[in-house]
Amino acid sequence: MTRFLSSALCCVLLLLWGRAGLCSSFDERLWEKYADINSPPVKTRDSLAGVYLEPRQLGDVTAGAPFADLRVMTDRKTQVPWHIISRRPEKREEEIPHMMRNLSLTEKGETWLELQVERAGASVNAVEVITPDTGFSRQVEVLGSADGRSWNTLRKDGVIFDINRGEQLRHTRISFPQTAFRHIALKINNAGAQPLTISSVKALQDNVSQGLTYSIHGTAGKPELNVSRQESSIVVRMETLFPLDRLNITTTERNFQRPVEVQVKRGTGDWERWALGTIFSFDTPTMHESQSAIDMPEVAAREFRLVFRNLDSPPLSVTGVSGEGYRRLLVFKQQPERKLYLFWGNPLAKQPRFDLAGAIAKQNPDGLPIASLGEARANTKFAGSNARLPFTERYRYLLYMVVILGIAGLVLLQYRVFRQDVMEFYRASEG
């Protein structure tokens, strides 16, 4: 009997150990979806290629951390290293050395400010006015000249302002088409108001690389009004659960300013602040500036709640909301003569760690060969959500059997020891 229990216990332990070892590597049964990766021709082994991750192809992101469940596999079920690059815009700002040659008032009471760029051939595409003043709004015309006498208009509808309607909104930078004029002038229309105190002006060269983005449509629910807090709110449901970096708010209204709080749901179901920004539209004969986007830290959420602080103004009429995210490029090592697949759809998968980040940092993403992702398919080998349960949940009854066998073995061993002691006692008594 003891031999039988020992053998059974060993068999069960071996079975559990084997299953645990099997589940520790890639188990195709735990992933719901996959797609073919149509790779470009492989020039050398381990050369790099990329494939863009698009919402319309991958659908909802279900992993705890976005894209943690991605696995690039060969047709021999070997895992391929990968790394994700976010195609965000890169911004570089250079301040161009210059001298302020003139700061005066015209006959019409306009502020005339003239700069001379010190470096020949230097290009300028923005200026920033430095002033300690608050509570102002001024239309600004930007002009350029080669000799400081004959002037050309670069932008006539620029505007600088500092407005406080419950929350301060300050805008003192003016962008215009890039120019190599040695002389840059600003004509500030004071419109009868006190001229601004101008401490200095920065001449700037902004270089911004175009980021690559995707857009996700959102459906706005019925607005809710909180009179006591002077707020209105709407809940927006996105059609796809995918990482977003910005929300674009559409309205037909003009000449408004609204602080907007973006909220997402916590695990408890309560709303929490995720981002805060201001949208505005100033459209008058002397002012043409608008901002309708709220930038936010990257987040994948099905629903957003937008809270508008109206103060005494009527609620803003929102006609549409869309989400915008930066495209992700999945860079992977190419495998000669091997078919590659992308697996996803495992919420419990952990983020794999590879050593590609250093090599990719030296690569120009635009120079990488780009693969295409085939049609998303349901994994016919998917074993269902129960297969992802913790080890103790998946093999609960097997573990019960091990415990019962262990207890039975201990009871039997104790009985044998007790029986042997009793027999020795009787032998000693008879002797």
Legacy VTK file of the C-alpha trace (Angstrom):
# vtk DataFile Version 3.0
C-alpha trace
ASCII
DATASET POLYDATA
POINTS 431 float
0.000 0.000 0.000
2.816 2.385 0.888
4.565 1.638 -2.402
1.343 2.387 -4.302
0.801 5.726 -2.576
4.417 6.732 -3.121
4.241 5.864 -6.834
0.938 7.726 -7.299
2.272 10.784 -5.525
5.420 10.834 -7.689
3.365 10.512 -10.896
1.105 13.427 -9.941
4.074 15.631 -9.036
5.795 14.797 -12.332
2.615 15.642 -14.227
2.270 18.987 -12.483
5.933 19.812 -13.028
5.645 19.014 -16.719
2.533 21.173 -17.152
4.125 24.046 -15.285
7.195 23.886 -17.511
5.014 23.841 -20.601
3.044 26.908 -19.514
6.151 28.936 -18.707
7.041 29.331 -22.419
4.849 30.590 -25.283
1.617 28.626 -25.220
-0.367 29.255 -28.388
-3.578 28.181 -26.651
-3.593 31.353 -24.527
-3.681 33.879 -27.405
-6.960 34.738 -29.115
-5.820 36.322 -32.392
-2.999 36.224 -34.891
-2.062 37.576 -38.302
0.574 36.868 -40.924
3.511 39.267 -41.123
4.319 39.787 -44.784
7.994 40.635 -44.454
10.095 42.383 -47.110
12.973 40.401 -48.674
15.633 39.546 -46.093
19.061 40.911 -46.983
21.029 39.637 -43.998
20.227 37.510 -40.985
18.918 39.462 -37.982
18.424 42.610 -40.082
15.608 44.811 -38.830
12.184 45.487 -40.315
9.034 47.124 -38.995
5.265 46.768 -39.137
2.775 49.447 -38.088
0.207 48.594 -35.408
-3.124 50.000 -36.575
-6.376 50.154 -34.549
-8.453 48.951 -37.511
-6.355 45.764 -37.707
-5.627 44.907 -34.070
-8.950 46.069 -32.612
-9.257 46.539 -28.857
-6.088 46.481 -26.768
-6.838 44.140 -23.860
-3.426 43.716 -22.199
-2.853 45.336 -18.815
-0.032 47.397 -20.343
-0.739 48.279 -23.999
0.912 45.829 -26.406
2.425 43.706 -23.603
0.709 40.659 -25.120
2.300 40.979 -28.561
4.391 38.001 -29.644
6.243 37.665 -32.933
6.605 33.958 -33.681
8.093 31.899 -36.501
6.370 28.929 -38.106
8.579 26.775 -35.834
7.114 28.460 -32.733
10.314 30.285 -31.819
9.933 33.785 -30.450
11.423 36.743 -32.367
12.761 39.820 -30.482
10.879 43.079 -31.058
10.674 46.668 -29.863
8.028 49.370 -30.349
8.815 52.898 -31.563
6.242 55.663 -31.092
6.280 57.998 -34.104
5.961 61.205 -32.131
7.001 64.547 -33.605
10.450 65.760 -32.659
10.702 69.440 -31.846
13.930 71.437 -31.769
13.974 75.133 -30.928
16.914 77.416 -31.661
17.070 81.007 -30.530
18.537 83.182 -33.273
20.922 85.948 -32.090
19.596 89.413 -32.925
19.578 93.059 -31.870
16.537 95.199 -31.113
16.958 98.256 -33.339
13.737 100.106 -32.679
10.958 100.154 -30.089
8.600 103.063 -30.544
5.008 104.169 -31.155
3.588 105.076 -34.545
1.328 108.073 -35.181
-1.692 105.741 -34.760
-0.520 104.608 -31.313
0.756 101.220 -32.557
3.867 99.658 -31.042
6.597 99.276 -33.670
9.350 96.836 -32.761
12.229 96.061 -35.117
14.825 93.272 -34.863
18.004 92.729 -36.865
19.247 89.158 -37.192
22.991 89.041 -36.552
23.844 85.914 -38.557
23.528 86.167 -42.328
21.418 83.414 -43.860
19.753 82.489 -40.558
16.087 81.561 -40.862
13.341 82.610 -38.472
9.775 81.268 -38.276
8.530 82.433 -34.851
8.875 85.247 -32.355
7.979 85.355 -28.673
7.150 88.616 -26.930
8.388 88.836 -23.333
6.206 91.120 -21.210
5.349 91.271 -17.496
1.876 92.638 -18.308
-1.308 90.632 -17.750
-4.897 91.000 -18.855
-4.251 92.084 -22.438
-5.123 91.149 -26.007
-3.334 92.564 -29.037
-3.375 91.908 -32.763
0.131 91.690 -34.203
1.361 92.026 -37.768
4.748 90.472 -38.610
6.855 91.976 -41.395
10.213 91.190 -42.968
12.746 93.253 -44.876
16.137 92.763 -46.508
17.302 96.338 -45.938
15.116 97.677 -43.122
13.298 100.109 -45.426
11.041 98.088 -47.742
8.779 95.793 -45.719
6.869 92.630 -46.680
3.975 91.235 -44.640
4.722 87.763 -43.274
1.567 87.461 -41.176
-1.157 90.011 -40.518
-3.534 88.108 -38.187
-1.169 87.198 -35.373
-2.338 87.731 -31.811
-0.856 87.754 -28.327
-2.986 87.711 -25.194
-3.186 87.063 -21.475
-6.758 86.351 -20.384
-8.034 85.258 -17.011
-11.608 83.951 -16.992
-11.372 81.719 -13.973
-8.177 80.219 -15.366
-5.250 82.083 -16.907
-4.637 81.614 -20.620
-1.444 83.177 -21.974
-0.233 83.165 -25.574
2.732 85.359 -26.559
4.294 83.401 -29.436
3.564 84.087 -33.095
4.472 81.656 -35.859
4.849 82.614 -39.508
6.305 81.152 -42.723
10.041 80.605 -42.504
12.023 83.580 -43.737
15.691 84.589 -44.127
15.033 88.363 -43.957
17.709 90.106 -41.876
15.121 92.543 -40.489
11.964 91.387 -38.661
9.367 93.864 -37.418
6.291 93.559 -35.208
3.457 96.076 -35.433
1.259 95.704 -32.354
-2.204 97.230 -32.554
-2.952 98.680 -29.121
-6.471 99.810 -30.199
-6.384 102.797 -27.854
-5.184 100.752 -24.874
-2.007 101.349 -22.911
1.008 100.034 -24.895
2.503 96.854 -23.533
5.683 96.857 -21.496
8.049 94.806 -23.641
11.102 93.434 -21.850
12.554 91.592 -24.858
11.657 89.527 -27.912
12.975 86.100 -28.893
13.600 85.301 -32.547
13.192 81.562 -33.006
13.788 78.793 -35.490
11.362 75.950 -34.713
12.083 72.649 -36.377
9.273 70.154 -35.923
9.309 66.760 -37.601
5.877 65.569 -38.582
4.565 62.876 -36.256
2.509 60.017 -37.655
-0.951 59.710 -36.136
-4.149 57.692 -36.295
-7.624 58.854 -35.354
-10.377 57.050 -33.438
-13.971 58.247 -33.572
-15.820 58.893 -30.325
-19.535 59.058 -29.603
-20.572 61.780 -27.156
-23.393 61.078 -24.728
-26.026 63.456 -23.405
-24.549 66.535 -21.651
-25.015 66.840 -17.889
-25.180 70.202 -16.126
-23.988 70.908 -12.581
-25.392 74.361 -11.781
-23.834 74.648 -8.313
-20.345 73.983 -9.672
-20.964 75.965 -12.895
-19.839 72.932 -14.890
-21.144 70.763 -17.693
-19.869 67.313 -18.644
-20.200 64.682 -21.334
-19.089 61.058 -21.499
-17.406 60.037 -24.753
-17.223 56.389 -25.789
-14.443 55.472 -28.246
-15.207 52.974 -30.986
-11.875 51.176 -30.433
-9.872 50.655 -27.245
-6.405 51.815 -28.314
-3.742 54.138 -26.795
-4.504 57.844 -27.279
-2.400 60.968 -26.716
-4.890 63.723 -27.542
-8.613 64.465 -27.670
-9.967 66.802 -30.378
-13.184 68.615 -29.468
-15.394 69.975 -32.256
-17.868 72.835 -31.821
-19.490 75.366 -34.124
-19.269 78.104 -31.499
-16.777 80.952 -31.674
-15.266 83.432 -29.262
-15.104 81.283 -26.152
-12.596 79.926 -23.655
-13.165 76.815 -21.542
-10.916 74.922 -19.137
-11.519 71.198 -19.739
-10.739 68.343 -17.357
-10.318 64.904 -18.939
-11.253 62.016 -16.663
-10.867 58.237 -16.985
-12.304 55.440 -14.882
-10.269 53.761 -12.165
-10.514 50.075 -11.393
-13.220 50.880 -8.840
-15.370 52.491 -11.538
-14.888 56.038 -10.176
-13.774 58.869 -12.447
-10.331 60.383 -11.846
-8.540 63.319 -13.442
-6.180 62.321 -16.223
-5.434 65.626 -17.981
-6.310 69.306 -17.848
-6.249 71.800 -20.698
-8.006 74.774 -22.240
-9.826 75.063 -25.537
-10.604 78.450 -27.070
-11.663 80.215 -30.231
-11.123 83.929 -30.797
-12.492 85.068 -34.139
-12.890 88.830 -34.425
-11.809 91.421 -37.005
-8.528 91.754 -35.089
-8.096 88.262 -33.633
-7.935 84.816 -35.255
-6.631 82.117 -32.920
-8.094 78.791 -31.813
-7.182 75.618 -29.975
-9.497 72.612 -29.839
-7.206 69.792 -28.679
-6.367 68.562 -25.178
-3.005 66.812 -24.929
-2.769 64.079 -22.294
-0.467 61.292 -21.119
-0.877 58.159 -23.230
-3.852 56.100 -22.124
-6.048 53.340 -23.529
-9.595 53.883 -22.276
-12.988 52.974 -23.657
-14.670 56.018 -22.133
-13.596 59.562 -21.274
-15.485 62.129 -19.244
-14.986 65.758 -20.272
-15.798 68.365 -17.629
-16.132 71.958 -18.908
-15.851 74.844 -16.463
-18.385 77.353 -17.784
-18.549 79.918 -14.938
-21.504 82.167 -15.896
-21.343 81.345 -19.605
-23.846 78.926 -21.163
-22.634 75.327 -21.702
-20.561 74.811 -24.826
-22.303 72.908 -27.623
-20.008 69.994 -28.514
-20.709 68.479 -31.933
-18.025 65.785 -31.912
-14.998 64.304 -30.138
-12.242 62.180 -31.637
-9.095 60.642 -30.197
-5.651 60.893 -31.733
-2.657 58.693 -31.071
0.854 58.430 -32.432
1.414 55.453 -34.695
3.466 52.623 -33.242
6.081 50.853 -35.331
6.892 47.335 -34.145
10.520 46.689 -35.119
11.617 43.049 -35.233
14.512 40.874 -36.364
13.926 39.317 -39.749
14.232 35.541 -40.042
15.467 34.144 -43.399
13.271 31.410 -44.909
10.855 31.539 -41.986
7.220 32.540 -41.951
6.386 35.087 -39.229
3.164 35.610 -37.286
1.983 38.244 -34.835
-0.066 36.928 -31.893
-2.113 39.124 -29.544
-5.149 38.959 -27.285
-3.912 37.692 -23.908
-4.792 40.143 -21.105
-2.604 38.328 -18.570
0.570 38.245 -20.692
3.607 40.004 -19.273
5.745 42.433 -21.261
8.723 40.529 -22.726
12.145 42.110 -22.460
14.597 42.078 -25.355
17.924 43.787 -25.994
16.900 45.613 -29.189
16.406 49.112 -27.759
20.097 50.073 -28.086
20.361 48.903 -31.684
17.089 50.564 -32.718
18.100 53.890 -31.129
20.790 54.179 -33.815
18.350 53.451 -36.639
16.342 55.931 -38.674
12.784 54.508 -38.608
12.113 55.984 -42.050
14.952 53.880 -43.448
13.648 50.530 -42.190
11.937 48.129 -44.617
8.240 48.016 -43.761
6.271 44.784 -43.557
2.499 44.521 -43.817
0.128 42.791 -41.443
-2.301 40.308 -42.894
-5.941 39.922 -41.952
-6.588 39.342 -38.264
-7.743 35.768 -37.593
-9.238 33.984 -34.626
-6.813 31.460 -33.173
-8.514 28.068 -33.571
-6.223 26.627 -30.884
-7.360 29.158 -28.281
-8.286 27.170 -25.158
-10.548 29.804 -23.622
-10.132 32.254 -20.768
-9.999 29.479 -18.128
-6.673 28.331 -19.555
-5.175 31.636 -18.342
-6.186 31.104 -14.722
-3.420 30.811 -12.117
-1.748 27.422 -11.779
-3.581 26.631 -8.538
-6.932 27.416 -10.179
-6.312 25.416 -13.349
-5.233 22.284 -11.460
-7.301 22.690 -8.313
-8.630 19.107 -8.167
-5.265 17.641 -9.065
-3.738 19.572 -6.187
-6.533 18.315 -3.915
-5.553 14.786 -4.928
-1.913 15.465 -4.090
-2.870 16.820 -0.666
-5.180 13.857 0.044
-2.519 11.355 -1.036
0.057 13.172 1.066
-2.194 13.089 4.147
-3.026 9.405 3.528
0.672 8.620 3.225
1.457 10.403 6.484
-1.410 8.613 8.293
-0.228 5.248 6.958
3.350 6.000 7.942
2.260 7.007 11.425
0.172 3.836 11.733
3.134 1.654 10.689
5.400 3.374 13.231
2.784 2.997 15.977
2.189 -0.651 15.069
5.903 -1.418 15.112
6.290 0.210 18.536
3.388 -1.856 19.946
4.846 -5.105 18.590
8.240 -4.343 20.095
6.581 -3.620 23.425
4.815 -7.021 23.443
8.030 -8.829 22.459
9.812 -7.110 25.334
7.011 -8.093 27.752
7.072 -11.756 26.693
10.787 -11.895 26.988
LINES 1 432
431 0 1 2 3 4 5 6 7 8 9 10 11 12 13 14 15 16 17 18 19 20 21 22 23 24 25 26 27 28 29 30 31 32 33 34 35 36 37 38 39 40 41 42 43 44 45 46 47 48 49 50 51 52 53 54 55 56 57 58 59 60 61 62 63 64 65 66 67 68 69 70 71 72 73 74 75 76 77 78 79 80 81 82 83 84 85 86 87 88 89 90 91 92 93 94 95 96 97 98 99 100 101 102 103 104 105 106 107 108 109 110 111 112 113 114 115 116 117 118 119 120 121 122 123 124 125 126 127 128 129 130 131 132 133 134 135 136 137 138 139 140 141 142 143 144 145 146 147 148 149 150 151 152 153 154 155 156 157 158 159 160 161 162 163 164 165 166 167 168 169 170 171 172 173 174 175 176 177 178 179 180 181 182 183 184 185 186 187 188 189 190 191 192 193 194 195 196 197 198 199 200 201 202 203 204 205 206 207 208 209 210 211 212 213 214 215 216 217 218 219 220 221 222 223 224 225 226 227 228 229 230 231 232 233 234 235 236 237 238 239 240 241 242 243 244 245 246 247 248 249 250 251 252 253 254 255 256 257 258 259 260 261 262 263 264 265 266 267 268 269 270 271 272 273 274 275 276 277 278 279 280 281 282 283 284 285 286 287 288 289 290 291 292 293 294 295 296 297 298 299 300 301 302 303 304 305 306 307 308 309 310 311 312 313 314 315 316 317 318 319 320 321 322 323 324 325 326 327 328 329 330 331 332 333 334 335 336 337 338 339 340 341 342 343 344 345 346 347 348 349 350 351 352 353 354 355 356 357 358 359 360 361 362 363 364 365 366 367 368 369 370 371 372 373 374 375 376 377 378 379 380 381 382 383 384 385 386 387 388 389 390 391 392 393 394 395 396 397 398 399 400 401 402 403 404 405 406 407 408 409 410 411 412 413 414 415 416 417 418 419 420 421 422 423 424 425 426 427 428 429 430
